[in-house]
């Protein structure tokens, strides 16, 4: 050990990553300049603040609210900066800071994408779609909020440590529960906080709540995903006396939001879980006596509560939706009939928007085409719809690789919602909302030893100048 500052290898077990030997270090990490450490800390705080604002804006600032504030987000007119959602601005600025905080944006971007190669496939498909929008001279902001912002959001979230994600997880819980409470208030009071609009069309005579999420179907889908997360990952709310009332409270709000698809899907998943658990018990699974007694008591309480609700008629409006859907079923049939009015050339590259709008009005589809793939074919054509579907499959594979197995239930809910409503085919941030629920509430469980290895790898990240202390 001479006094010369030559390179020396550190070969401890915590500095091995992925079976490879750790990089050679040229100076001790604590020789970093205090100014550099302070700048990095401030940058990290700014990233955290921007992501917190992005989470709050995602679950509270809907298109209807922006329209009510005279911001031309969904309506015609206005400036370019009005056409992007505030959450998109927060996310993109946070991503920019993430790239420049270490002074090597190209290298950091390469490291991000090298660990998520299927995201590159998605981005290539998205770029082809962007080129088509420019060539056909169509508005392209719709594909920024709907399809680009979720990818950038994931790239930022995947770089955050568990400690940095914790405030964002709490913000996700609180904003969703706030929407549930507002949904109950709107349903029982009959007063809507934000007028319900579809573009520049004011919807009147609608009893379903929408809260801050802008639309009843959007609200019911997100609350349904939140219920599945609470049920399938008990670690989100470990105390059973708190988790069960919370699940029941959120489940009741689906009746106020009036989303039949989300309600049926959630009940079906919960029914399958209950049936599988009962089958395991019948096959000899051991259960404690207090748990059995508690389950029996809850079953009687739930039965009494359901009968009381039916007798009081609290959710009669929702129940009538199943017997009289006010033309929703006919609208879905008309959605598929719409494709028969176009020739193959129009279907391949997408028909002209003026012709599409005229046919929608003729077929009674003024509120939108209630199927994601049919709507994408009408907007972008079969070729780009196929590319976009392939890209989204790759994107969700990357998400599921980093998520708890419970995320598969939410993906199932997303598919059902996409097949039965306008969903992600219009300009909105609904896909980003679902992805936030998966990435924040259903992360993959990491063993303690793996967390120690990852912490060591982050703390001693090699650069061309030696060691970077992060």
C-alpha positions in Angstrom: 0.0 0.0 0.0 2.2 2.8 -1.2 1.3 6.5 -1.0 0.9 6.9 -4.8 -2.6 7.5 -6.0 -2.8 4.4 -8.3 -6.0 2.5 -9.1 -6.9 -0.3 -6.7 -9.7 -2.9 -7.0 -12.3 -3.4 -4.4 -13.5 -6.9 -4.4 -16.1 -7.2 -1.6 -19.2 -9.2 -2.0 -21.5 -6.2 -1.9 -19.6 -4.6 -4.8 -20.4 -7.4 -7.2 -23.4 -6.8 -9.4 -24.9 -9.3 -11.8 -22.0 -11.7 -11.3 -19.5 -9.2 -12.6 -16.6 -7.7 -10.7 -17.1 -4.1 -9.6 -15.3 -1.4 -11.6 -11.9 -0.2 -10.6 -11.9 3.0 -8.6 -9.4 5.8 -8.8 -10.2 7.8 -5.7 -12.1 7.4 -2.4 -15.8 8.5 -2.8 -15.5 11.0 0.0 -13.1 13.1 -2.0 -16.0 14.5 -3.9 -16.3 18.3 -3.8 -19.0 19.5 -1.4 -20.4 21.8 -4.1 -21.0 18.8 -6.4 -22.7 16.8 -3.7 -24.9 19.8 -2.8 -25.9 20.3 -6.4 -26.8 16.6 -6.8 -28.9 16.8 -3.6 -30.8 19.9 -4.8 -31.4 18.3 -8.2 -32.8 15.1 -6.5 -35.1 17.3 -4.4 -36.3 19.1 -7.5 -37.0 15.8 -9.3 -38.9 14.6 -6.2 -40.9 17.8 -6.1 -41.8 17.7 -9.8 -42.8 14.0 -9.6 -45.0 14.8 -6.5 -46.7 17.6 -8.6 -47.1 15.2 -11.5 -48.9 12.6 -9.3 -51.2 15.2 -7.8 -52.0 16.7 -11.2 -52.5 13.3 -12.8 -55.3 12.3 -10.3 -56.9 15.8 -9.8 -56.6 17.8 -13.0 -58.9 16.3 -15.5 -59.6 17.6 -19.0 -63.1 18.7 -17.8 -61.5 20.8 -15.0 -59.0 22.4 -17.5 -62.0 23.2 -19.8 -63.9 24.7 -16.9 -60.8 26.9 -16.2 -61.0 28.1 -19.8 -57.8 26.2 -20.8 -58.1 24.9 -24.4 -56.9 21.4 -23.6 -59.7 19.5 -25.3 -61.5 22.3 -27.0 -60.6 24.0 -30.3 -58.5 27.2 -30.3 -55.9 28.3 -27.8 -52.1 28.2 -27.8 -49.9 25.2 -28.2 -48.8 25.1 -24.6 -52.5 24.6 -23.6 -52.7 21.4 -25.5 -50.5 19.4 -23.1 -51.5 18.3 -19.6 -49.7 19.9 -16.6 -48.6 16.4 -15.5 -46.8 16.0 -18.8 -44.8 19.2 -18.2 -43.9 18.1 -14.7 -42.8 14.7 -15.9 -40.7 15.9 -18.8 -38.9 18.5 -16.7 -38.2 15.8 -14.1 -36.9 13.6 -16.8 -34.6 16.4 -18.1 -33.2 17.0 -14.7 -32.6 13.3 -14.3 -30.5 13.3 -17.5 -28.4 16.3 -16.6 -27.8 15.8 -12.9 -24.7 13.7 -13.5 -23.4 15.7 -16.4 -23.7 12.8 -18.9 -27.2 12.9 -20.4 -26.3 10.5 -23.3 -24.7 8.0 -21.0 -27.6 8.1 -18.5 -30.2 7.7 -21.3 -28.2 4.7 -22.6 -28.2 3.1 -19.1 -31.9 3.7 -18.7 -32.8 2.1 -22.0 -30.2 -0.7 -21.8 -32.2 -2.1 -18.9 -35.5 -1.7 -20.7 -34.9 -2.7 -24.3 -38.6 -3.3 -25.0 -39.2 0.4 -24.3 -37.1 1.1 -27.4 -39.4 -1.0 -29.5 -42.4 1.0 -28.1 -40.6 4.3 -28.9 -39.9 3.2 -32.5 -43.6 2.4 -33.0 -44.5 5.7 -31.4 -42.1 7.6 -33.8 -43.7 6.0 -36.8 -47.1 7.2 -35.5 -45.7 10.7 -35.0 -44.4 10.7 -38.6 -47.8 9.8 -39.9 -49.4 12.6 -37.9 -47.0 15.1 -39.5 -47.4 13.7 -43.0 -51.2 13.8 -42.8 -51.1 17.2 -41.1 -53.1 16.1 -38.1 -52.8 17.3 -34.4 -50.0 15.3 -32.7 -50.4 16.4 -29.1 -52.9 13.6 -28.6 -50.2 11.0 -28.9 -47.9 12.9 -26.5 -50.2 12.9 -23.5 -51.7 9.5 -24.2 -48.8 7.4 -25.4 -45.5 9.3 -24.8 -45.9 10.7 -21.3 -46.5 7.2 -19.7 -43.1 6.0 -21.0 -41.2 9.0 -19.8 -43.0 8.6 -16.4 -41.8 5.0 -16.1 -38.2 5.9 -17.0 -38.2 8.5 -14.2 -39.9 6.2 -11.6 -37.6 3.3 -12.3 -34.6 5.5 -11.4 -36.1 6.4 -7.9 -35.1 4.6 -4.8 -37.7 3.1 -2.5 -37.2 6.0 0.0 -37.8 8.5 -2.8 -40.9 6.7 -4.0 -42.6 6.7 -0.5 -44.0 10.3 -0.7 -45.3 9.5 -4.2 -47.0 6.4 -2.9 -48.7 8.3 -0.2 -49.8 11.0 -2.7 -51.3 8.3 -4.9 -53.3 6.9 -1.9 -54.5 10.3 -0.8 -55.5 11.6 -4.2 -57.4 8.4 -5.1 -59.2 8.4 -1.7 -60.0 12.1 -2.2 -61.7 11.3 -5.5 -63.7 8.5 -3.8 -64.9 10.9 -1.1 -65.8 13.5 -3.7 -67.6 10.8 -5.7 -69.8 10.0 -2.7 -70.5 13.7 -2.2 -71.6 14.3 -5.8 -73.8 11.2 -5.8 -75.7 11.9 -2.6 -75.8 15.7 -2.9 -76.6 15.8 -6.7 -74.1 18.6 -7.0 -71.2 18.2 -9.4 -68.0 20.1 -8.5 -66.8 20.1 -12.1 -69.2 20.3 -15.0 -69.1 17.1 -17.0 -67.9 17.8 -20.6 -66.8 15.8 -23.6 -64.6 18.1 -25.5 -66.6 21.3 -25.8 -69.9 19.5 -25.3 -71.6 20.0 -21.9 -73.3 16.8 -20.7 -76.5 17.4 -18.7 -78.8 15.0 -16.9 -76.0 12.6 -15.9 -76.3 11.3 -12.3 -73.0 9.4 -12.2 -70.2 11.0 -10.2 -66.9 12.0 -11.9 -65.0 13.7 -9.0 -61.7 15.3 -10.1 -61.1 12.5 -12.6 -63.3 14.2 -15.2 -65.5 11.2 -16.3 -67.5 8.5 -14.5 -65.8 5.7 -16.5 -62.3 7.0 -15.9 -63.1 7.3 -12.2 -64.6 3.8 -11.9 -61.7 2.2 -13.8 -59.0 3.8 -11.6 -60.9 3.1 -8.3 -61.4 -0.5 -9.5 -57.6 -0.8 -10.1 -57.0 0.6 -6.6 -59.3 -1.9 -5.0 -57.5 -4.8 -6.8 -54.2 -3.4 -5.5 -55.4 -3.3 -1.9 -56.8 -6.8 -2.1 -54.0 -8.5 -4.0 -51.1 -6.8 -2.1 -52.1 -6.7 1.6 -48.7 -5.0 2.4 -50.3 -1.7 1.1 -52.5 -1.6 4.2 -51.4 -4.5 6.6 -53.9 -4.0 9.5 -57.0 -6.1 8.5 -59.4 -4.0 10.5 -58.4 -1.0 8.4 -57.9 -2.7 5.0 -61.4 -4.4 4.9 -63.4 -1.2 5.6 -61.2 0.6 3.1 -61.9 -1.9 0.4 -65.6 -1.9 1.1 -65.6 2.0 1.1 -63.9 2.1 -2.3 -66.1 -0.8 -3.7 -69.3 1.1 -2.8 -68.0 4.2 -4.7 -68.1 2.1 -7.9 -71.9 2.2 -7.6 -71.7 6.0 -7.3 -69.4 6.3 -10.3 -71.6 4.0 -12.3 -69.0 2.1 -14.2 -70.5 -1.3 -14.9 -67.5 -2.7 -16.7 -65.1 -1.9 -13.8 -67.6 -3.1 -11.2 -68.2 -6.5 -12.9 -64.5 -7.0 -13.6 -63.5 -6.3 -10.0 -66.3 -8.5 -8.6 -65.3 -11.3 -11.0 -61.6 -11.1 -9.8 -62.6 -11.0 -6.2 -65.0 -13.9 -6.7 -62.2 -16.0 -8.3 -59.9 -15.2 -5.4 -62.6 -16.2 -2.9 -63.3 -19.4 -4.8 -59.6 -20.4 -5.1 -59.1 -19.8 -1.4 -62.2 -21.9 -0.5 -60.9 -24.7 -2.8 -57.5 -24.6 -1.0 -59.3 -24.9 2.4 -61.4 -27.8 1.2 -58.2 -29.5 0.0 -56.7 -29.3 3.5 -55.2 -25.8 3.8 -54.8 -25.0 7.5 -56.4 -21.8 8.7 -56.6 -20.4 12.2 -59.8 -20.4 14.1 -59.9 -16.6 14.8 -59.6 -16.1 11.0 -62.6 -18.4 10.4 -64.7 -16.7 13.0 -63.8 -13.3 11.6 -64.7 -14.4 8.1 -68.1 -15.7 9.2 -68.9 -12.5 11.1 -67.8 -10.4 8.1 -70.0 -12.5 5.8 -73.1 -12.0 8.0 -72.3 -8.2 8.3 -71.9 -7.9 4.5 -75.1 -9.8 3.8 -77.0 -7.6 6.2 -75.5 -4.4 4.7 -76.3 -5.5 1.1 -79.9 -6.2 2.0 -80.1 -2.8 3.8 -78.7 -0.9 0.9 -81.2 -2.6 -1.5 -84.1 -1.9 0.8 -83.2 1.8 1.2 -82.7 2.1 -2.6 -79.4 4.0 -2.3 -78.0 2.5 -5.4 -81.1 2.0 -7.5 -79.8 4.2 -10.2 -76.8 2.0 -10.7 -78.9 -1.2 -10.7 -81.2 0.3 -13.4 -78.1 0.7 -15.6 -78.1 -3.1 -16.0 -81.7 -3.2 -17.1 -81.7 0.0 -19.2 -78.3 1.1 -20.4 -79.7 4.1 -22.4 -78.3 2.9 -25.7 -74.8 1.9 -24.6 -75.1 -1.6 -26.1 -76.4 -0.2 -29.4 -73.5 2.3 -29.5 -71.0 -0.6 -29.1 -72.7 -2.4 -32.0 -72.6 0.8 -34.1 -68.9 1.1 -33.3 -68.1 -2.1 -35.2 -70.6 -1.2 -38.0 -68.6 2.0 -38.5 -65.7 0.2 -40.0 -67.9 -1.1 -42.8 -68.3 2.4 -44.2 -64.6 2.8 -45.1 -62.7 1.2 -48.0 -59.4 -0.7 -47.6 -57.2 2.3 -48.4 -58.9 4.4 -45.7 -58.7 1.5 -43.2 -54.9 1.0 -43.8 -53.8 4.6 -43.3 -56.8 6.1 -41.5 -59.7 8.0 -43.1 -60.1 11.8 -43.1 -61.3 13.2 -39.7 -64.1 15.2 -41.4 -65.5 12.0 -42.8 -65.2 10.2 -39.5 -67.0 12.9 -37.6 -69.8 12.9 -40.1 -70.3 9.1 -39.9 -70.1 9.2 -36.1 -72.9 11.8 -36.0 -74.9 9.7 -38.4 -74.5 6.5 -36.4 -75.2 8.2 -33.0 -71.6 8.0 -31.8 -71.2 11.6 -30.7 -69.6 10.7 -27.4 -66.9 8.6 -29.0 -66.1 5.2 -30.4 -66.3 2.8 -27.4 -63.5 0.5 -28.4 -59.8 1.3 -28.2 -58.7 -0.7 -31.3 -61.6 0.4 -33.5 -61.1 4.0 -32.6 -57.3 3.7 -33.3 -58.0 2.1 -36.7 -60.4 5.0 -37.5 -57.8 7.6 -36.4 -54.4 6.0 -37.4 -55.2 3.1 -39.7 -54.7 -0.6 -39.3 -50.9 -0.5 -39.9 -50.1 2.0 -37.2 -52.7 0.5 -34.8 -50.9 -2.9 -35.2 -47.5 -1.2 -34.6 -48.9 0.6 -31.5 -50.4 -2.6 -30.1 -47.0 -4.4 -30.5 -45.2 -1.5 -28.8 -47.7 -1.4 -25.9 -47.3 -5.1 -25.4 -43.5 -4.6 -25.1 -44.0 -1.7 -22.8 -46.3 -3.6 -20.4 -43.9 -6.5 -20.4 -41.3 -4.2 -19.1 -43.7 -2.9 -16.5 -44.8 -6.3 -15.3 -41.1 -7.4 -15.0 -40.7 -4.8 -12.3 -44.1 -5.3 -10.7 -45.8 -7.6 -8.2 -47.7 -10.5 -9.8 -50.9 -8.8 -8.6 -50.3 -6.3 -11.5 -51.7 -8.9 -13.9 -55.2 -8.3 -12.5 -54.9 -4.6 -13.3 -53.7 -5.3 -16.8 -56.7 -7.5 -17.2 -58.9 -4.6 -16.1 -57.1 -2.3 -18.5 -57.8 -4.6 -21.4 -61.5 -4.9 -20.5 -61.8 -1.1 -20.2 -60.0 -0.6 -23.5 -62.3 -3.0 -25.3 -65.5 -1.4 -24.0 -64.9 2.3 -23.9 -63.1 5.2 -25.6 -60.3 4.9 -23.0 -56.8 5.5 -24.4 -57.9 6.2 -28.0 -58.7 9.8 -27.1 -56.6 12.6 -25.7 -56.2 11.9 -22.0 -53.8 10.7 -19.3 -55.7 7.6 -18.3 -52.9 5.2 -19.3 -50.5 7.2 -17.1 -52.9 6.9 -14.2 -53.0 3.1 -14.4 -49.3 2.9 -14.8 -48.8 5.1 -11.6 -51.0 2.7 -9.7 -49.0 -0.3 -10.9 -45.5 1.2 -10.4 -46.2 2.9 -7.1 -48.6 0.5 -5.4 -47.4 -2.8 -6.8 -43.6 -2.8 -7.1 -41.8 -6.1 -7.2 -40.6 -7.3 -3.8 -36.8 -7.1 -3.6 -35.0 -9.4 -1.1 -33.0 -7.5 1.6 -29.6 -8.8 0.3 -30.5 -7.7 -3.3 -31.4 -4.3 -1.9 -28.0 -4.0 -0.2 -26.3 -4.9 -3.5 -28.3 -2.3 -5.4 -27.6 0.3 -2.8 -23.8 -0.4 -3.0 -24.0 -0.3 -6.8 -25.8 3.1 -6.7 -23.5 4.6 -4.1 -20.4 3.8 -6.1 -21.4 4.4 -9.7 -18.2 4.4 -11.9 -17.7 7.3 -14.3 -14.9 8.4 -16.5 -13.6 10.7 -13.7 -13.4 8.0 -11.1 -16.2 7.4 -8.5 -19.5 9.2 -8.4 -21.1 9.3 -4.9 -24.8 9.4 -5.5 
